[in-house]
């Protein structure tokens, strides 16, 4: 059963849509995120802001100075969907924005009266899934946007190669089965447009 979607009680968490992933030629480039997810999310972000929804942007900031999150330009949010002044920015040192971050996200969301967390971004099976599971663990209603997340193939780590479509299907199925609701961006948009 889907939770009631009241914009003022929802937080849309945008996971790791930063230059390191979205810029052409970036070290961790995910063209699908830039070409499909960003154009799909832009109108939703505008509508969410207009309806008074809390927007949360997360980015991984390397503590070691190496790898993903090490380049300051790479950790900047992608220009087309940057946060605005009223949005929350979470600098995180783990995959989840709820632990090891520059602020206590749960406390901030509770202070704002949020009871539902909506997750979108990159990557479905890492940052988005971590945020979704932790939101559920903290007793927020959870919505994962099926076409608002993107993932990669998983190389053979001893159990065989896993194609990104299989990764996506398993994560979305598991989220819907045990953790919350899975909606498309269009379904969420339609729900937000209701009076």
C-alpha positions as CSV (number, residue, x, y, z in Angstrom):
1,X,0.0,0.0,0.0
2,X,1.4,3.4,-1.0
3,X,1.8,6.0,1.7
4,X,-0.3,9.2,1.4
5,X,1.8,11.7,-0.5
6,X,1.6,15.1,1.2
7,X,4.4,17.2,-0.2
8,X,5.1,19.1,3.0
9,X,5.7,15.8,4.8
10,X,7.9,14.3,2.2
11,X,11.6,14.6,1.5
12,X,13.0,13.9,-2.0
13,X,16.5,12.6,-1.5
14,X,18.7,13.0,-4.6
15,X,21.6,10.6,-4.3
16,X,25.1,11.4,-5.7
17,X,24.1,13.3,-8.9
18,X,27.5,15.0,-9.1
19,X,30.1,15.8,-11.7
20,X,32.1,12.6,-11.1
21,X,29.1,10.7,-12.4
22,X,27.3,13.0,-14.8
23,X,30.0,15.1,-16.6
24,X,31.0,13.6,-20.0
25,X,34.4,11.9,-19.6
26,X,34.2,11.9,-15.8
27,X,36.1,9.1,-14.0
28,X,32.9,7.4,-12.9
29,X,30.7,8.6,-15.7
30,X,27.2,7.1,-16.0
31,X,25.8,8.4,-19.3
32,X,22.4,7.0,-18.6
33,X,22.1,9.1,-15.5
34,X,22.9,12.3,-17.4
35,X,20.8,11.4,-20.5
36,X,17.8,9.8,-18.9
37,X,17.6,10.5,-15.1
38,X,18.4,14.2,-15.1
39,X,15.8,15.2,-17.7
40,X,13.2,13.0,-15.9
41,X,14.0,14.5,-12.5
42,X,14.3,18.2,-13.4
43,X,10.5,18.8,-13.8
44,X,9.8,16.7,-10.6
45,X,12.3,18.8,-8.6
46,X,10.6,22.0,-9.8
47,X,7.2,20.7,-8.9
48,X,8.4,19.3,-5.5
49,X,9.8,22.7,-4.6
50,X,6.6,24.5,-5.7
51,X,4.6,22.1,-3.5
52,X,6.8,22.8,-0.4
53,X,8.6,19.4,-0.4
54,X,12.0,19.2,1.3
55,X,14.8,18.4,-1.1
56,X,17.9,16.7,0.1
57,X,21.0,16.4,-2.1
58,X,23.7,13.9,-1.1
59,X,27.3,13.6,-2.2
60,X,30.1,11.3,-1.2
61,X,33.2,13.2,0.0
62,X,36.3,11.0,0.3
63,X,38.0,11.0,3.7
64,X,41.2,9.5,2.3
65,X,41.6,12.0,-0.6
66,X,41.5,9.1,-3.0
67,X,38.9,7.6,-5.3
68,X,35.3,8.6,-5.7
69,X,34.7,11.9,-3.9
70,X,38.3,13.0,-3.8
71,X,38.2,15.6,-6.6
72,X,36.5,18.8,-5.3
73,X,35.1,19.6,-8.8
74,X,33.9,16.0,-9.1
75,X,31.9,16.3,-5.9
76,X,30.1,19.4,-7.1
77,X,26.5,18.8,-8.0
78,X,25.8,18.6,-11.7
79,X,24.9,22.0,-13.1
80,X,21.5,21.1,-14.5
81,X,20.1,19.9,-11.2
82,X,22.0,21.8,-8.5
83,X,20.5,22.3,-5.1
84,X,18.9,25.7,-4.3
85,X,19.4,27.8,-1.2
86,X,16.5,26.2,0.7
87,X,17.6,22.6,-0.1
88,X,19.6,20.4,2.4
89,X,23.0,19.3,1.3
90,X,24.5,16.2,2.9
91,X,28.2,15.5,2.6
92,X,28.6,11.9,3.5
93,X,31.5,9.6,4.1
94,X,29.5,6.4,3.7
95,X,26.9,5.2,1.1
96,X,24.0,6.3,3.3
97,X,23.2,9.9,4.1
98,X,22.0,8.9,7.6
99,X,25.4,8.0,9.1
100,X,28.8,9.6,8.8
101,X,27.6,12.8,7.4
102,X,28.0,16.5,8.1
103,X,24.5,16.7,9.7
104,X,22.0,14.4,11.4
105,X,19.6,13.9,8.5
106,X,17.0,12.0,10.5
107,X,16.9,14.8,13.1
108,X,16.7,17.5,10.4
109,X,13.8,15.7,8.6
110,X,11.9,15.1,11.8
111,X,12.3,18.8,12.7
112,X,10.7,19.7,9.4
113,X,7.8,17.3,9.9
114,X,8.9,14.8,7.3
115,X,7.4,11.3,7.5
116,X,8.1,10.0,4.0
117,X,11.4,9.7,2.2
118,X,11.5,9.5,-1.6
119,X,14.8,8.3,-3.1
120,X,16.2,8.9,-6.6
121,X,19.7,9.1,-8.0
122,X,22.8,6.9,-8.5
123,X,23.4,4.1,-7.9
124,X,20.3,1.9,-7.4
125,X,22.1,-0.9,-5.6
126,X,24.6,1.2,-3.6
127,X,23.8,4.8,-2.6
128,X,20.0,4.7,-3.3
129,X,19.5,1.3,-1.7
130,X,21.6,2.4,1.4
131,X,19.5,5.6,1.7
132,X,16.2,3.7,1.2
133,X,17.1,0.9,3.8
134,X,18.2,3.5,6.4
135,X,15.1,5.6,5.9
136,X,13.0,2.5,6.5
137,X,15.1,1.5,9.5
138,X,14.4,5.0,11.0
139,X,10.7,4.4,10.5
140,X,10.1,6.8,7.6
141,X,7.7,5.8,4.9
142,X,9.7,4.9,1.9
143,X,9.2,5.5,-1.8
144,X,11.9,4.5,-4.4
145,X,11.5,6.0,-7.9
146,X,11.8,3.1,-10.3
147,X,12.9,5.2,-13.3
148,X,14.6,7.9,-11.1
149,X,17.5,5.6,-10.3
150,X,20.3,4.2,-12.3
151,X,22.8,1.4,-11.8
152,X,25.8,-0.3,-13.3
153,X,26.7,-3.9,-14.2
154,X,28.3,-5.7,-11.3
155,X,31.5,-7.5,-12.4
156,X,32.1,-11.1,-11.4
157,X,33.1,-11.0,-7.7
158,X,33.1,-14.8,-7.4
159,X,29.4,-15.4,-8.0
160,X,29.2,-14.4,-11.7
161,X,28.6,-11.2,-13.6
162,X,25.3,-9.4,-12.9
163,X,23.8,-7.2,-15.7
164,X,22.5,-3.8,-14.6
165,X,19.0,-4.7,-15.6
166,X,19.1,-7.7,-13.3
167,X,20.5,-5.6,-10.5
168,X,17.8,-3.0,-11.0
169,X,15.0,-5.6,-11.1
170,X,16.2,-7.3,-7.9
171,X,16.6,-4.1,-5.9
172,X,13.3,-2.6,-7.0
173,X,11.5,-5.9,-6.2
174,X,13.1,-6.2,-2.8
175,X,12.3,-2.6,-1.9
176,X,8.7,-3.1,-2.9
177,X,8.5,-6.5,-1.2
178,X,9.9,-5.6,2.2
179,X,10.8,-1.9,2.6
180,X,8.3,0.5,1.0
181,X,6.7,1.6,-2.2
182,X,8.2,1.7,-5.7
183,X,6.7,4.4,-8.0
184,X,7.6,5.9,-11.4
185,X,8.5,9.5,-11.6
186,X,5.3,10.0,-13.6
187,X,3.1,8.4,-10.9
188,X,4.7,10.6,-8.2
189,X,4.3,13.7,-10.4
190,X,0.6,12.9,-10.9
191,X,0.1,12.4,-7.1
192,X,1.8,15.7,-6.4
193,X,-0.5,17.5,-8.9
194,X,-3.6,16.3,-7.0
195,X,-5.3,19.1,-5.0
